[in-house]
């Protein structure tokens, strides 16, 4: 049980904070930046869930699908709190039963990707965010997830992180991409595709100098 009775403490006014193990670190340190970005991702997913709870741009997703996907997003939000615990604690300070990201969490994301991607059309171009508000929110979540992954990779070059943290963020970004496509399919909304040939006639011939 977590009890929060006092919200501000003034202890961080000097620009430092403490990790779970009590170590004082700068608020802009790599570790804080990493789990702060994970926190940002969790907030973006909260917005996506609110959008999922209502018809998006006049399109409708069946209630059963809406409930199923909302439950999955809620589980991911729970996982991200565990991932934040993972990053906020040095390996040496972990304790038995601490919430952490484990191999089964990564495997669950892979199962979700395989299941939801099974009946999606094969892509013949890159997908652009849009078509519905929900699709766009999920793409925002995907890009924040990629940024969180980059932050953790940078951190891992100088300090140890949990072995499943980077794989989880990597698979989660893929899962959010698949989900962005899935909600468009369920809402019968067209996907927005990149038109790679749009400027084909404007390309400079080979060897021509500017």
Buried (B, 14 or more C-beta within 10 A) or exposed (E): EEEEEEEEEEEEEEEBBEBBEEEEEEEEBBBBBBBBBBBBBBEBBEBBBEBBEEBBBEBEBEEEBBEEBBEBBEEBBEBBEBBBBBBBBBEEEBEEEEBBBBEEBBEBBEEBBEEBBEEEEEEEEEBBBBBBBBBBBBBBBBBBBBBBBBBBBEBBEEEEBBBBBBBBBBBBBBBBBBBBBBBBBBBEBEBBEEEEEEEEEEEEEEEEEE
